[in-house]
Amino acid sequence: MSRFLVPVAVLLELVALCLANPWLSALSGVLFLLYFLSVLGSLQAYSRALFVLSVVMVGGLGLAGKLGADELMRAASNAAFYAAFLGSLGMMQCLVRRLEVLRRIHDVLLGGRPGLLYPKYAVVSCGIASVLSFGVMNLLCGTLADTLRERGITGASRLLWLRSVLISTLRGFALVPLVAPTSVAVAIITREVPTLSWSGLLPYGIGSAVLLILVGWFLEHKRFRLVSSEREALEHWPDGSGQLALLVTIIFVAMALLVQFSGLKVSVAAMLTVPVVTFLYMWWHDRSLPGVARESVDNMLGMSNEMSIFAGSAGLGVALVSVIPADALAGLASGELGVFLLAAGGMLMMPMLSAIGIIPITVLSVQAGLMPQLVAEGVDPLPIAAALVIGFSLAMMLSPFGPAVMLLSRFGQVSRWVVAFAWNGLFVLLSIPLLLIMLWGLFVVAPRSVAAAGVYDAGDGLAIVVGTDLPGDLLQRGIPQGAGGNVRRDGDLRPLPERVLGG
């Protein structure tokens, strides 16, 4: 019976997002809690430990009166959102066995000039992940494992394929927080500081993404040449290419319509569109509703470890923010240099903590929860937000217990320690100084060039955040936020009402 708690919880959370009903969302969180407790013994050690820690902290603080009913409800709602986020978008994996083009996607991508293969994989992975999030890991990692097994590629050749293809997929996926409005990192930051928007962060994200692609290209291009020589050449596009193009078009169009006419965030629109379109296609293809339903449930249950990590991290973030003093950051960001140092510290904190087992979403949940304090003091949140998004991207590649690395490790049957440190350690070490120099140049050497958002004192006790990023504001539920949020110096945030959480 417990196996049905997950699909019911995911469905309930999707309904809650459509209706903007926090009670339904909290109920979904309770169902996830019951499921993860019922399968606690079968979860991996880290997933189990993090989830138990989250439950103990939230429950303990609730009993001690440190968390009120609103905070407890928010913890349950956040846990439900992020678990459903992964469960719904992971449905894309169900298309692999039905479309030959997906089964042979690596032969498609490995075509062309060998010298351009790394940036091609990184950009394609980022593009797919912008819509499907963790679905890209299921898609590209799952199909590669099947391809290697079917062709009998073993030993050193198999390891070379895994390192080249999977690591470029992971790094492309890690670019999503930098450039995509569907990123969890962007959702967390813009929810805590509504005056920020995706389009305001985008220029800095693009610059960072270009630097990361160039560093990875320098390190991996020789390996890709060897892998390309072992691929099976395609004489024509595989069967199902047209169907896949049609499905992707339907998903994009449906998402655009939802964002435009319902006011939902882009990520929420993806959570609704991807599973519905995938399920309908599976039903049409198989002509067996019970079989399709059973496969969908099994697909969600296969991500139990990753979903429990997301849910536990969300609850833990709410608990930790509640015990941090309201004036913890008072006076730390004075002047442009102070803001830069605080931003650099926040950026470096995420990969460092990720390397010792604290996953990025937990760290970012706490860091973003402290940002309203800085805004209330009149600090421009943009440099700090840009640095946190960059840090989140780096941490995704360096976290041995993060969902992305765990998925890659599971599909490739490679130790997550090898993936995080042996394959990505040098890449991150080379990237960090370049990214810090970029941030220094943008926010210290040439601060006047930053025009996406600004903070000035209006002279009446208000610090007004002004931005002109209308495209990003429209993506943030269609509510113009650029010139709409006043933040009083006493720390009382009064943004325009939000349609839904997350995204």
C-alpha positions in Angstrom: 0.0 0.0 0.0 2.9 2.4 0.8 4.0 2.4 -2.9 0.9 4.4 -3.8 1.7 7.2 -1.3 4.3 8.7 -3.7 2.2 9.1 -6.8 -0.7 10.3 -4.7 1.6 12.8 -3.0 3.0 14.0 -6.3 -0.5 14.4 -7.8 -1.7 16.2 -4.7 1.2 18.7 -4.8 0.5 19.4 -8.5 -3.1 20.1 -7.7 -2.0 22.3 -4.8 0.2 24.3 -7.1 -2.7 24.8 -9.6 -5.0 25.9 -6.8 -2.4 27.8 -4.8 -3.6 25.9 -1.8 -1.0 25.6 1.0 -3.1 23.1 3.0 -3.1 20.6 0.1 0.7 21.1 -0.3 1.3 20.5 3.4 -0.9 17.3 3.2 1.3 16.2 0.3 4.3 16.7 2.5 2.8 14.5 5.2 2.2 11.8 2.6 5.8 12.0 1.5 6.8 11.8 5.2 4.8 8.7 5.8 6.2 7.0 2.7 9.9 7.8 3.5 9.4 6.6 7.1 7.9 3.4 5.8 10.9 2.7 3.5 13.5 4.2 5.8 15.5 0.9 6.0 15.8 0.6 2.2 17.1 4.1 1.6 20.8 4.7 1.1 22.7 5.6 4.3 23.1 9.3 3.5 19.5 9.7 2.3 18.3 8.0 5.4 20.5 10.1 7.8 19.6 13.4 6.2 15.9 12.6 6.2 16.0 11.5 9.9 18.0 14.6 10.8 15.4 16.8 9.1 12.4 15.1 10.8 14.1 15.3 14.2 15.1 18.9 13.9 11.7 20.1 12.6 9.8 18.0 15.1 12.1 19.0 18.0 11.9 22.7 17.2 8.1 22.4 16.8 7.8 20.8 20.2 10.1 23.4 21.8 7.9 26.2 20.3 10.7 27.5 18.1 8.6 26.6 15.0 5.0 27.8 14.9 2.2 26.3 12.9 3.0 28.5 9.9 6.7 27.4 9.8 5.7 23.7 10.2 3.3 24.0 7.4 5.9 25.7 5.3 8.4 22.9 6.0 5.9 20.3 4.9 5.0 22.3 1.8 8.6 22.9 0.8 9.4 19.2 1.2 6.4 18.3 -0.9 7.3 20.8 -3.7 10.9 19.6 -4.1 10.1 15.9 -3.9 7.3 16.3 -6.4 9.6 18.5 -8.6 12.0 15.5 -9.0 9.2 12.9 -9.2 7.2 14.6 -11.9 10.1 15.6 -14.2 11.7 12.2 -13.9 8.8 10.8 -15.9 10.7 11.6 -19.1 12.8 8.5 -18.6 9.7 6.4 -19.5 10.0 7.6 -23.1 13.4 6.0 -23.7 12.3 2.5 -24.5 9.5 3.8 -26.8 11.6 6.1 -29.0 14.7 4.8 -30.8 16.1 8.3 -31.2 16.4 8.5 -27.4 18.0 5.1 -27.2 20.6 6.2 -29.8 20.9 9.8 -28.7 24.6 9.4 -27.9 25.3 8.3 -31.5 23.4 11.4 -32.6 25.3 13.8 -30.3 28.7 12.2 -31.0 28.5 13.1 -34.7 30.2 16.1 -36.2 33.6 17.5 -35.5 35.3 15.8 -32.5 36.8 19.0 -31.3 33.3 20.4 -30.6 31.8 17.4 -28.8 32.3 18.6 -25.3 30.6 22.0 -25.7 27.9 20.3 -27.8 27.1 17.8 -24.9 27.2 20.5 -22.3 24.9 22.8 -24.2 22.4 20.1 -25.2 22.4 18.7 -21.6 21.7 22.2 -20.3 19.0 22.8 -22.8 17.2 19.5 -22.0 17.6 20.1 -18.3 16.1 23.6 -18.5 12.8 21.8 -19.2 13.2 18.4 -17.7 15.5 19.2 -14.8 16.7 15.8 -13.4 15.0 14.1 -16.3 18.1 14.9 -18.3 20.2 12.7 -16.0 17.7 9.9 -16.3 17.6 10.3 -20.1 21.3 10.7 -21.1 22.8 8.6 -18.3 20.2 5.8 -18.6 20.6 5.6 -22.4 24.4 5.5 -22.2 24.4 2.7 -19.7 22.0 0.7 -22.0 24.2 1.5 -25.1 27.4 0.3 -23.4 25.7 -2.9 -22.2 24.1 -3.7 -25.6 27.4 -3.2 -27.5 29.5 -5.1 -25.0 31.8 -2.1 -24.3 33.8 -2.9 -21.1 37.0 -2.2 -19.3 39.0 0.9 -20.2 36.8 1.8 -23.1 33.7 1.7 -20.9 35.4 4.0 -18.3 36.4 6.4 -21.1 32.9 6.6 -22.4 31.5 7.1 -18.9 34.0 9.8 -18.0 33.6 11.8 -21.2 29.9 11.5 -21.8 28.5 11.4 -18.3 30.7 14.1 -16.9 29.8 16.5 -19.7 26.2 15.7 -19.0 26.6 16.5 -15.4 28.4 19.7 -16.1 25.8 20.7 -18.6 23.1 20.0 -16.1 25.0 22.1 -13.5 24.7 25.1 -15.9 21.0 25.2 -15.4 21.1 27.3 -12.3 23.1 29.9 -14.3 20.9 30.3 -17.3 17.5 28.6 -16.8 14.3 30.1 -15.2 13.3 26.5 -14.2 16.2 26.2 -11.8 15.6 25.2 -8.1 18.3 27.7 -7.1 16.6 30.6 -8.9 13.3 29.5 -7.3 14.7 29.6 -3.8 16.4 32.9 -4.2 13.6 34.8 -5.9 11.1 33.4 -3.4 13.1 34.8 -0.5 13.9 38.1 -2.3 11.0 38.8 -4.6 12.6 41.9 -6.0 15.1 39.7 -7.8 14.3 38.0 -11.0 15.7 35.4 -13.4 16.4 37.9 -16.1 18.3 40.1 -13.7 20.6 37.2 -12.9 20.9 36.0 -16.4 23.8 38.1 -17.8 26.1 37.0 -14.9 24.9 33.4 -15.4 25.7 33.4 -19.1 29.2 34.8 -18.4 29.8 32.1 -15.8 28.5 29.4 -18.0 30.8 30.4 -20.9 33.8 30.2 -18.5 32.8 26.8 -17.2 32.3 25.4 -20.7 35.7 26.7 -21.8 37.5 25.1 -18.8 35.7 21.8 -19.4 36.5 21.9 -23.1 40.2 22.4 -22.3 40.2 19.4 -19.9 38.1 16.9 -21.9 38.5 17.5 -25.6 41.1 14.7 -26.1 39.0 12.1 -24.4 36.0 13.0 -26.6 38.1 12.4 -29.7 38.7 8.8 -28.7 35.1 8.2 -27.8 33.9 9.6 -31.1 36.0 7.1 -33.0 34.0 4.2 -31.3 30.5 5.4 -32.1 28.2 3.8 -34.6 27.7 6.2 -37.5 24.1 7.0 -38.4 23.1 7.0 -42.1 19.8 8.8 -41.2 17.9 10.1 -38.2 16.7 7.2 -36.0 13.0 6.3 -35.9 10.9 8.4 -33.6 12.8 11.6 -34.3 9.7 13.3 -35.6 7.6 12.1 -32.6 10.2 13.3 -30.2 10.3 16.7 -31.9 6.5 16.9 -31.7 6.4 15.9 -28.0 9.0 18.5 -27.1 7.1 21.2 -29.1 3.9 20.3 -27.3 5.7 20.5 -23.9 7.2 23.9 -24.7 3.9 25.3 -26.1 1.9 24.0 -23.2 4.4 25.4 -20.7 4.3 28.8 -22.5 0.5 28.8 -22.4 0.4 28.0 -18.7 2.9 30.7 -17.9 1.1 33.3 -20.0 -2.5 32.6 -19.0 -2.3 31.0 -15.5 0.4 33.0 -13.9 2.4 29.9 -12.9 6.2 29.9 -12.8 8.0 28.2 -15.6 9.3 25.4 -13.4 5.7 24.7 -12.1 4.5 24.7 -15.6 7.2 22.1 -16.5 6.1 20.0 -13.4 2.6 19.9 -14.8 3.3 19.6 -18.5 6.0 17.0 -18.6 4.3 14.2 -16.7 0.9 14.8 -18.3 2.3 14.8 -21.9 4.5 11.8 -21.1 1.7 9.8 -19.6 -0.7 10.5 -22.5 1.9 9.5 -25.0 2.7 6.3 -23.1 -1.1 5.5 -23.0 -1.5 6.2 -26.7 1.6 4.1 -27.5 0.9 1.1 -25.3 -2.9 1.1 -25.3 -2.8 -0.2 -21.7 -3.8 2.2 -19.0 -3.0 -0.2 -16.1 0.5 -1.0 -17.5 1.3 2.6 -18.1 0.2 3.5 -14.5 2.3 0.8 -13.1 5.4 1.9 -15.0 4.8 5.5 -13.9 4.7 4.5 -10.3 7.7 2.3 -10.6 9.6 5.1 -12.2 8.9 7.4 -9.3 9.7 4.8 -6.7 13.1 4.3 -8.4 14.0 7.9 -7.4 13.1 7.4 -3.7 16.7 8.2 -2.5 16.9 11.4 -4.5 13.4 12.5 -3.6 14.0 11.9 0.2 17.2 14.1 -0.1 15.2 16.9 -1.7 12.4 16.7 0.9 14.7 16.4 3.8 16.8 19.4 2.6 13.8 21.6 2.2 12.6 20.8 5.8 16.0 21.2 7.2 16.4 24.6 5.6 13.3 25.9 7.2 14.4 24.6 10.6 17.9 26.1 10.4 16.7 29.5 9.3 14.3 29.7 12.2 17.1 29.4 14.8 19.5 31.9 13.2 19.2 35.4 14.8 17.5 38.0 12.7 20.5 40.3 12.9 23.1 37.7 12.1 24.4 39.5 9.1 24.0 43.1 10.4 26.8 45.4 9.3 28.8 42.7 7.4 28.2 44.1 3.9 29.5 47.7 4.0 30.5 49.2 0.7 31.2 47.4 -2.6 34.2 45.5 -1.2 32.2 44.2 1.8 29.4 43.0 -0.5 31.9 41.3 -2.8 33.6 39.5 0.1 30.2 38.4 1.5 29.2 37.2 -2.0 32.5 35.4 -2.5 32.2 33.7 0.9 28.7 32.5 0.1 29.8 31.2 -3.3 32.8 29.3 -1.8 30.8 27.9 1.1 28.6 25.8 -1.1 31.2 23.7 -2.9 33.2 23.4 0.3 30.3 22.1 2.4 29.1 19.9 -0.5 32.5 18.2 -0.5 32.0 17.1 3.1 28.5 15.8 2.5 26.1 18.8 3.0 24.2 19.0 -0.3 23.8 22.3 -2.1 20.1 22.7 -1.7 20.4 22.6 2.1 23.1 25.2 2.1 21.3 27.5 -0.3 18.0 27.2 1.6 19.8 28.7 4.7 21.8 31.3 2.8 18.8 32.6 0.8 16.7 32.7 4.0 19.2 35.2 5.4 19.2 37.5 2.3 16.1 39.5 3.4 18.2 40.8 6.3 20.7 42.3 3.9 18.0 43.8 1.7 16.4 45.4 4.8 19.7 47.2 5.4 19.8 48.6 1.9 22.3 46.2 0.5 22.0 45.4 -3.2 21.1 41.7 -3.3 22.2 41.1 -6.9 25.9 40.5 -6.4 25.2 38.1 -3.6 22.4 36.3 -5.5 24.7 35.9 -8.6 27.5 34.5 -6.5 25.1 32.0 -4.7 23.8 30.8 -8.1 27.4 30.2 -9.3 28.3 28.5 -6.0 25.2 26.2 -6.4 26.3 25.3 -9.9 29.8 24.3 -8.7 28.5 22.4 -5.7 26.2 20.3 -7.9 29.4 18.9 -9.5 31.3 18.4 -6.3 28.7 17.0 -3.9 29.1 13.2 -3.6 25.7 13.0 -2.0 23.9 15.4 -4.3 21.0 13.9 -6.4 22.8 14.7 -9.7 26.0 12.9 -8.7 24.1 10.0 -7.1 22.0 9.5 -10.3 25.1 9.6 -12.5 26.8 7.1 -10.1 23.8 4.8 -10.2 23.4 4.7 -13.9 27.2 4.5 -14.7 27.9 2.1 -11.8 30.8 4.3 -10.8 31.6 5.4 -7.2 30.1 8.8 -6.4 33.5 9.8 -4.8 35.2 9.2 -8.2 32.6 11.3 -10.0 32.7 14.1 -7.5 36.4 14.4 -6.8 38.5 12.4 -9.4 36.5 13.6 -12.4 35.4 17.0 -11.2 37.9 18.2 -8.6 40.4 19.7 -11.0 37.6 21.2 -13.0 36.2 23.1 -10.0 39.6 24.1 -8.7 40.5 25.7 -12.1 37.1 27.4 -12.4 36.8 29.1 -9.0 39.6 31.7 -9.5 38.3 32.6 -12.9 34.8 33.1 -11.6 36.0 35.2 -8.6 37.9 37.4 -11.0 34.8 37.8 -13.1 32.7 38.8 -10.1 35.4 41.2 -8.9 35.5 42.9 -12.2 31.7 43.2 -12.5 30.8 44.2 -8.9 33.9 46.0 -7.7 36.0 47.3 -10.6 33.1 48.4 -12.7 30.0 48.5 -10.4 28.3 51.1 -12.6 28.1 48.6 -15.4 25.6 46.6 -13.3 22.3 48.0 -14.5 20.0 45.0 -14.0 19.0 46.1 -10.6 19.9 48.9 -8.1 19.2 49.9 -4.6 19.0 53.5 -3.5 17.7 55.4 -0.5 14.5 57.2 -1.3 15.0 59.5 1.7 11.8 58.5 3.5 13.0 55.6 5.4 12.7 53.2 2.5 15.2 51.3 0.5 13.7 50.8 -2.9 14.8 48.1 -5.2 14.4 49.1 -8.8 14.9 47.0 -11.9 13.9 47.1 -15.5 13.9 43.4 -16.3 10.3 43.0 -17.5 11.0 39.7 -19.3 12.2 38.0 -16.1 9.3 39.6 -14.2 6.8 38.1 -16.6 8.4 34.7 -16.2 8.0 35.1 -12.4 4.3 34.4 -12.6 3.4 37.4 -14.7 3.7 39.8 -11.7 5.8 42.9 -12.5 8.4 42.9 -9.7 11.1 45.1 -11.0 9.7 48.4 -9.7 7.2 46.9 -7.4 8.9 45.8 -4.2 9.5 48.2 -1.3 11.6 46.8 1.6 11.4 48.7 4.8 14.5 49.1 6.9 12.9 47.3 9.8 13.1 44.1 7.7 9.4 43.8 6.9 9.2 42.4 3.4 6.0 43.3 1.6 6.3 42.1 -2.0 3.3 41.6 -4.3 1.4 38.4 -3.5 2.9 35.2 -4.9 0.8 32.9 -7.0 2.7 29.7 -5.9 5.8 28.7 -4.1 8.9 27.3 -5.7 10.0 26.8 -9.3 
